[in-house]
Amino acid sequence: MVLNKSERERLPATLKRSSSKAQATYMHTLEAAEESHGDGEAAHRIAFGSLKHSFEKVGDHWEPKAERGPSDDQDAKTGRAALRSATKTAGGVDARASKAHLMAVAKRLDVRGRSKMTKAELVEAIDTENRAVTARSLRSERDS
């Protein structure tokens, strides 16, 4: 599925820097969710939930995951359980990936102190670095 210009304009910035497959996954789910839930935050949460089953956020874009499935405990919940849950999301980090995978992602992002981190600490550090890289990318786009 190739997105038209109006669909591309609706994509979050991180998806504009991602593959066409990631863009199509998000947009397809967003359009379906909007039919059921209207054009709002719920539809976007549903679209990101779908995206996170096949992609993970690395820096300022989304990359395919090695294995399809929920990326964190919050993403694994469905329906009303997900809405009522206080479980924190990992922000696109594949928290269910192996520690070795998380170490590789942390290395690519140059996360300092990664060799001494637990798996949970790696997830948090990658999420923090992803947010920082995305913020820098957004500032750079605005300034150019």
N, CA and C of each residue as an Amber inpcrd file, in Angstrom:
protein
   432
   0.8440000  -1.1750000   0.0000000   0.0000000   0.0000000   0.0000000
   0.8950000   1.2460000   0.0000000   0.7510000   2.0510000  -1.0200000
   1.4870000   3.3080000  -1.1070000   0.5510000   4.4140000  -0.6370000
   1.0370000   5.2220000   0.2910000   0.2140000   6.2880000   0.8490000
   0.1790000   7.4870000  -0.0910000  -0.9850000   8.1080000  -0.1640000
  -1.0720000   9.3400000  -0.9400000  -0.5940000  10.5070000  -0.0770000
  -0.5170000  11.6840000  -0.6640000   0.0450000  12.8500000   0.0260000
  -0.7380000  13.2030000   1.2900000  -2.0650000  13.1700000   1.2350000
  -2.8560000  13.5370000   2.4180000  -2.6780000  12.5170000   3.5510000
  -2.5040000  11.2410000   3.2020000  -2.2560000  10.2220000   4.2310000
  -0.8770000  10.4320000   4.8530000   0.1310000  10.7000000   4.0240000
   1.4880000  10.9350000   4.5440000   1.5240000  12.1350000   5.4870000
   0.7340000  13.1550000   5.1860000   0.7050000  14.3470000   6.0380000
   0.1280000  14.0410000   7.4150000  -0.6970000  13.0050000   7.5210000
  -1.3170000  12.6330000   8.7980000  -0.4060000  11.7850000   9.6810000
   0.6900000  11.3140000   9.1270000   1.5930000  10.4450000   9.8810000
   2.3560000  11.2260000  10.9450000   2.5740000  10.6090000  12.1140000
   3.4790000  11.2060000  13.0980000   4.8860000  11.3000000  12.4940000
   5.6780000  12.2260000  12.9720000   7.0110000  12.4810000  12.4060000
   7.8850000  11.2340000  12.3950000   7.8150000  10.4250000  13.4360000
   8.6640000   9.2270000  13.4850000   8.3010000   8.2470000  12.3780000
   7.0520000   8.2280000  11.9750000   6.6470000   7.3360000  10.8950000
   6.9960000   7.9030000   9.5310000   7.0740000   9.1990000   9.4070000
   7.4970000   9.8060000   8.1420000   8.9370000   9.4170000   7.8170000
   9.7290000   9.0780000   8.8430000  11.1200000   8.6640000   8.6590000
  11.2590000   7.1430000   8.6460000  10.1600000   6.4350000   8.5370000
  10.1600000   4.9660000   8.5980000   9.8070000   4.3730000   7.2360000
   9.8800000   3.0540000   7.1610000   9.6110000   2.3550000   5.9000000
   8.1580000   2.5170000   5.4660000   7.9220000   2.2950000   4.1900000
   6.5540000   2.3830000   3.6670000   5.6640000   1.3210000   4.3120000
   6.2300000   0.1670000   4.6750000   5.4370000  -0.8690000   5.3370000
   4.9780000  -0.4090000   6.7200000   5.8650000   0.2290000   7.4670000
   5.4820000   0.7550000   8.7860000   4.4080000   1.8300000   8.6200000
   4.5700000   2.6940000   7.6450000   3.5920000   3.7480000   7.3860000
   2.2320000   3.1500000   7.0280000   2.2360000   2.1520000   6.1520000
   0.9850000   1.5250000   5.7170000   0.3050000   0.7920000   6.8690000
   1.0840000   0.1280000   7.7140000   0.5230000  -0.5740000   8.8770000
  -0.2050000   0.4100000   9.7790000   0.4470000   1.5170000  10.0780000
  -0.1490000   2.5320000  10.9510000  -1.4080000   3.1250000  10.3080000
  -1.3030000   3.5360000   9.0600000  -2.4140000   4.2290000   8.4000000
  -3.6150000   3.3120000   8.2170000  -3.3770000   2.0630000   7.8380000
  -4.4720000   1.1060000   7.6570000  -5.2420000   0.9250000   8.9700000
  -4.5050000   0.7430000  10.0620000  -5.1410000   0.5570000  11.3600000
  -5.8110000   1.8400000  11.8310000  -5.1830000   2.9820000  11.5990000
  -5.7600000   4.2600000  11.9960000  -7.1110000   4.4810000  11.3160000
  -7.1690000   4.2310000  10.0140000  -8.4250000   4.4390000   9.2850000
  -9.5240000   3.5110000   9.7940000  -9.1760000   2.2650000  10.0710000
 -10.1630000   1.3240000  10.6040000 -10.6170000   1.7480000  12.0000000
  -9.6760000   2.1890000  12.8210000 -10.0090000   2.6220000  14.1810000
 -10.8670000   3.8810000  14.1670000 -10.6250000   4.7730000  13.2220000
 -11.4250000   5.9890000  13.1300000 -12.8710000   5.6860000  12.7630000
 -13.0790000   4.6430000  11.9770000 -14.4520000   4.2430000  11.6410000
 -15.2030000   3.7860000  12.8860000 -14.5150000   3.1300000  13.7950000
 -15.1430000   2.6140000  15.0140000 -15.1480000   3.6160000  16.1650000
 -14.0610000   4.3750000  16.3060000 -13.8680000   5.2170000  17.4870000
 -13.8500000   6.7130000  17.2040000 -13.9470000   7.0950000  15.9460000
 -13.8740000   8.5050000  15.5980000 -12.4280000   8.9640000  15.4710000
 -12.2660000  10.1880000  14.9750000 -10.9380000  10.7500000  14.7650000
 -10.4560000  11.3740000  16.0700000  -9.6630000  10.6440000  16.8120000
  -9.1930000  11.1560000  18.0970000  -8.0650000  10.3210000  18.6480000
  -7.7610000  10.5720000  19.9030000  -6.6350000   9.9180000  20.5630000
  -6.7670000   8.3980000  20.5890000  -7.9740000   7.9080000  20.8100000
  -8.1660000   6.4520000  20.8790000  -7.7550000   5.7790000  19.5730000
  -8.1160000   6.3680000  18.4510000  -7.7710000   5.7900000  17.1530000
  -6.2530000   5.7540000  16.9670000  -5.5760000   6.8020000  17.3850000
  -4.1130000   6.8380000  17.2590000  -3.4490000   5.8320000  18.1950000
  -3.9850000   5.6680000  19.4100000  -3.4350000   4.6590000  20.3370000
  -3.5800000   3.2630000  19.7470000  -4.7270000   3.0000000  19.1400000
  -4.9570000   1.6910000  18.5170000  -3.9740000   1.4760000  17.3710000
  -3.7600000   2.5060000  16.5500000  -2.8380000   2.3880000  15.4240000
  -1.4080000   2.1460000  15.9050000  -0.9790000   2.8520000  16.9520000
   0.3610000   2.6190000  17.4900000   0.4590000   1.2200000  18.0920000
  -0.6060000   0.7510000  18.7410000  -0.6020000  -0.6070000  19.2870000
  -0.3930000  -1.6450000  18.2040000  -1.0600000  -1.4550000  17.0870000
  -0.8970000  -2.3680000  15.9550000   0.5160000  -2.2880000  15.3910000
   1.0100000  -1.0880000  15.2410000   2.3610000  -0.8740000  14.7110000
   3.3940000  -1.5860000  15.5770000   3.2350000  -1.4900000  16.9150000
   4.2180000  -2.0460000  17.8370000   4.2390000  -3.5740000  17.8420000
   3.2770000  -4.2130000  17.1940000   3.3180000  -5.6700000  17.0870000
   4.3420000  -6.1130000  16.0390000   4.6310000  -5.2600000  15.0620000
   5.5550000  -5.6270000  13.9920000   6.8020000  -4.7480000  13.9260000
   6.7780000  -3.6060000  14.6030000   7.8820000  -2.6500000  14.5210000
   8.2670000  -2.1770000  15.9120000   9.5170000  -1.7190000  16.0420000
   9.9820000  -1.1190000  17.2860000  10.6130000   0.2250000  16.9660000
  10.5180000   1.1410000  17.9190000  11.0960000   2.4660000  17.7260000
  12.5800000   2.4040000  18.0560000  13.3860000   2.8700000  17.1090000
  14.8320000   2.9460000  17.3000000  15.2480000   4.3470000  16.8900000
  15.6040000   5.1540000  17.8680000  15.9560000   6.5440000  17.5850000
  14.7230000   7.3240000  17.1750000  14.7480000   7.8640000  15.9730000
  13.6510000   8.7170000  15.5190000  12.7820000   8.0740000  14.4450000
  12.8260000   6.7170000  14.3520000  12.0310000   6.0170000  13.3440000
  11.6680000   4.6130000  13.8400000  10.8780000   3.9110000  13.0450000
  10.4170000   2.5610000  13.3970000  11.0810000   1.5380000  12.4840000
  11.5560000   0.4370000  13.0820000  12.2070000  -0.6370000  12.3360000
  11.4620000  -1.9510000  12.5700000  11.5000000  -2.8650000  11.5810000
  10.8230000  -4.1570000  11.7550000  11.4070000  -4.9460000  12.9270000
  10.5350000  -5.6240000  13.6710000  10.9730000  -6.4920000  14.7620000
  11.3160000  -7.8580000  14.1870000  12.1780000  -8.5890000  14.8650000
  12.5420000  -9.9390000  14.4350000  11.3500000 -10.8780000  14.5510000
  10.5550000 -10.7020000  15.5920000   9.3740000 -11.5480000  15.8040000
   8.1590000 -10.6880000  16.0850000   7.0650000 -11.0200000  15.4210000
   5.8260000 -10.2860000  15.5950000   5.2230000 -10.6020000  16.9590000
   4.6500000  -9.5980000  17.6090000   3.9900000  -9.8060000  18.8910000
   3.9900000  -8.5300000  19.7090000   3.3000000  -8.5450000  20.8500000
   3.2330000  -7.3470000  21.6920000   4.6270000  -6.9170000  22.1320000
   4.8210000  -5.6020000  22.2320000   6.1500000  -5.0840000  22.5650000
   6.3630000  -4.9080000  24.0660000   5.2790000  -4.8380000  24.8230000
   5.4110000  -4.6760000  26.2790000   4.1360000  -5.1860000  26.9450000
   4.1210000  -5.1810000  28.2730000   2.9700000  -5.7190000  29.0050000
   1.6940000  -4.9450000  28.7110000   1.7920000  -3.6280000  28.5540000
   0.6090000  -2.8230000  28.2440000   0.0830000  -3.1860000  26.8580000
   0.9590000  -3.3670000  25.9030000   0.5730000  -3.6900000  24.5330000
  -0.0850000  -5.0690000  24.4450000   0.2220000  -5.9510000  25.3890000
  -0.3460000  -7.2920000  25.3810000  -1.8000000  -7.3100000  25.8490000
  -2.2280000  -6.2540000  26.5210000  -3.6080000  -6.1740000  27.0130000
  -4.5310000  -5.7110000  25.8990000  -5.7970000  -6.1090000  25.9950000
  -6.7600000  -5.7290000  24.9710000  -8.0210000  -5.1590000  25.6090000
  -8.7870000  -4.4710000  24.8010000 -10.1060000  -3.9940000  25.2120000
 -10.0890000  -3.1310000  26.4540000 -11.0750000  -3.3570000  27.3010000
 -11.2350000  -2.5430000  28.5130000 -10.0720000  -2.7140000  29.4850000
  -9.4630000  -3.8900000  29.4960000  -8.3150000  -4.1130000  30.3810000
  -7.1870000  -3.1400000  30.0590000  -6.9780000  -2.8810000  28.7920000
  -5.9310000  -1.9430000  28.3850000  -6.2920000  -0.5250000  28.8080000
  -7.5450000  -0.1670000  28.7020000  -7.9790000   1.1800000  29.0700000
  -7.8730000   1.4280000  30.5660000  -8.1810000   0.4050000  31.3760000
  -8.1680000   0.5510000  32.8340000  -6.7860000   0.3580000  33.4320000
  -5.8700000  -0.1440000  32.6660000  -4.5610000  -0.5180000  33.1790000
  -3.6860000   0.6840000  33.5080000  -2.9310000   0.5350000  34.5750000
  -1.9590000   1.5580000  34.9500000  -0.5540000   1.1420000  34.5200000
  -0.4480000   0.0320000  33.7680000   0.8400000  -0.4510000  33.3100000
   1.4660000   0.5700000  32.3720000   2.7220000   0.8810000  32.6150000
   3.4320000   1.8590000  31.7990000   3.8490000   1.2200000  30.4770000
   3.6780000   1.9610000  29.3960000   4.1270000   1.4930000  28.0940000
   5.6250000   1.7390000  27.9540000   6.2670000   0.9730000  27.1000000
   7.7040000   1.1340000  26.8840000   7.9820000   2.1000000  25.7300000
   6.9700000   2.7820000  25.2370000   7.1640000   3.8290000  24.2370000
   7.6860000   3.3570000  22.8960000   7.3700000   2.1520000  22.5070000
   7.8260000   1.6440000  21.2250000   9.0600000   0.7710000  21.3240000
   9.6740000   0.7110000  22.5070000  10.8080000  -0.1870000  22.7180000
  10.2420000  -1.5940000  22.8380000  10.8870000  -2.5610000  22.1880000
  10.4270000  -3.9460000  22.2780000  10.9240000  -4.5420000  23.5920000
  10.1890000  -4.2560000  24.6670000  10.5820000  -4.6780000  26.0060000
  10.5650000  -6.1960000  26.1840000   9.9070000  -6.8930000  25.2710000
   9.8630000  -8.3560000  25.3520000  10.9820000  -9.0180000  24.5540000
  11.8220000  -8.2170000  23.9180000  12.9710000  -8.7600000  23.1750000
  14.0190000  -9.2630000  24.1630000  14.9770000 -10.0090000  23.6570000
  16.0470000 -10.5230000  24.5050000  16.9320000  -9.3760000  24.9930000
  17.6360000  -9.6440000  26.0850000  18.5580000  -8.6430000  26.6110000
  19.6480000  -8.3670000  25.5730000  20.0660000  -9.4010000  24.8450000
  21.0940000  -9.2180000  23.8160000  20.6050000  -8.2490000  22.7340000
  19.3520000  -8.3770000  22.3360000  18.7950000  -7.4600000  21.3340000
  18.7600000  -6.0390000  21.8850000  18.3030000  -5.8970000  23.1120000
  18.2420000  -4.5690000  23.7290000  19.6350000  -3.9630000  23.8590000
  20.6260000  -4.7900000  24.1780000  22.0100000  -4.3000000  24.2580000
  22.4670000  -3.7910000  22.8890000  22.1110000  -4.5050000  21.8230000
  22.4960000  -4.0860000  20.4730000  21.8360000  -2.7560000  20.1040000
  20.5660000  -2.6020000  20.4470000  19.8690000  -1.3420000  20.1720000
  20.5090000  -0.2170000  20.9880000  20.7860000  -0.4830000  22.2620000
  21.4180000   0.5260000  23.1240000  22.7910000   0.9230000  22.5780000
  23.5210000  -0.0340000  22.0430000  24.8250000   0.2680000  21.4590000
  24.6590000   1.1690000  20.2400000  23.6900000   0.8510000  19.3680000
  23.4390000   1.6920000  18.1830000  23.0860000   3.1190000  18.5830000
  22.3780000   3.2610000  19.7060000  21.9610000   4.5810000  20.1810000
  23.0170000   5.2260000  21.0840000  24.1110000   4.5130000  21.3020000
  25.2150000   4.9870000  22.1470000  24.7530000   5.3240000  23.5640000
  23.9610000   4.4220000  24.1410000  23.4990000   4.5850000  25.5210000
  24.6790000   4.2870000  26.4430000  25.0370000   5.2460000  27.2580000
  26.1780000   5.0830000  28.1680000  25.7940000   4.2080000  29.3630000
  26.7450000   3.3730000  29.7910000  26.5430000   2.5140000  30.9460000
  25.7130000   1.2760000  30.6620000  25.4590000   1.0020000  29.3900000
  24.5590000  -0.0990000  29.0110000  25.0600000  -1.4670000  29.4680000
  26.3650000  -1.6610000  29.5430000  26.9020000  -2.9840000  29.8800000
  26.5640000  -3.4010000  31.3020000  26.2550000  -2.4490000  32.1690000
  25.9390000  -2.7650000  33.5660000  24.4450000  -2.7190000  33.8510000
  23.6290000  -2.4670000  32.8180000  22.1850000  -2.3040000  33.0360000
  21.4420000  -3.6260000  33.0220000  20.3840000  -3.6680000  33.8160000
  19.4520000  -4.7930000  33.7570000  18.5930000  -4.6200000  32.5120000
  17.8070000  -5.6280000  32.2000000  16.9260000  -5.5520000  31.0430000
  15.9380000  -4.3860000  31.1900000  15.3570000  -4.2410000  32.3700000
  14.3980000  -3.1510000  32.6050000  15.0810000  -1.7900000  32.4660000
  16.3030000  -1.6840000  32.9470000  17.0360000  -0.4200000  32.8170000
  17.3620000  -0.1170000  31.3620000  17.6840000  -1.1550000  30.5920000
  17.9460000  -0.9680000  29.1660000  16.7070000  -0.4370000  28.4550000
  15.5410000  -1.0340000  28.7480000  14.2930000  -0.5800000  28.1310000
  14.0670000   0.8960000  28.4240000  14.2320000   1.2770000  29.6770000
  14.0200000   2.6730000  30.0690000  15.0430000   3.6030000  29.4060000
  16.3020000   3.1770000  29.3590000  17.3490000   4.0100000  28.7520000
  17.1320000   4.1610000  27.2440000  16.7150000   3.0890000  26.5810000
  16.4390000   3.1620000  25.1410000  15.2540000   4.0850000  24.8850000
  14.2070000   3.9610000  25.6810000  13.0500000   4.8420000  25.5360000
  13.4580000   6.3030000  25.7130000  14.2570000   6.5760000  26.7270000
  14.7300000   7.9410000  26.9750000  15.5430000   8.4560000  25.7890000
  16.4440000   7.6250000  25.2870000  17.2780000   8.0490000  24.1530000
  16.4350000   8.2100000  22.8840000  15.4620000   7.3050000  22.6720000
  14.5630000   7.4480000  21.5210000  13.8650000   8.8030000  21.5530000
  13.3790000   9.1830000  22.7180000  12.6770000  10.4730000  22.8540000
  13.6230000  11.6460000  22.5710000  14.8490000  11.5390000  23.0530000
  15.8280000  12.6100000  22.8340000  16.1820000  12.7330000  21.3470000
  16.4040000  11.6050000  20.6870000  16.7410000  11.6220000  19.2580000
  15.5700000  12.1780000  18.4490000  14.3560000  11.7740000  18.8030000
  13.1700000  12.2870000  18.1040000  13.0470000  13.7900000  18.2950000
  13.2610000  14.2690000  19.5070000  13.1720000  15.7060000  19.7760000
  14.2140000  16.4780000  18.9620000  15.4330000  15.9400000  18.8840000
  16.4780000  16.5940000  18.0750000  16.0830000  16.6250000  16.6010000
  15.5250000  15.5420000  16.1120000  15.0930000  15.4780000  14.7110000
  13.9920000  16.4980000  14.4300000  13.0530000  16.6050000  15.3490000
  11.9570000  17.5700000  15.1680000  12.4850000  19.0040000  15.1700000
  13.4220000  19.3130000  16.0890000  14.0230000  20.6500000  16.1190000
  14.7680000  20.9360000  14.8230000  15.4950000  19.9500000  14.3400000
  16.2650000  20.1000000  13.1080000  15.3350000  20.3700000  11.9190000
  14.2210000  19.6520000  11.8590000  13.2410000  19.8580000  10.7870000
  12.6370000  21.2550000  10.8520000  12.3330000  21.7150000  12.0640000
  11.7500000  23.0560000  12.2280000  12.7410000  24.1510000  11.8340000
  14.0230000  23.9240000  12.1720000  15.0530000  24.9290000  11.9140000
  15.4640000  25.0000000  10.4400000  15.1660000  23.9450000   9.6870000
  15.5990000  23.9510000   8.2740000  14.5410000  24.4770000   7.3490000
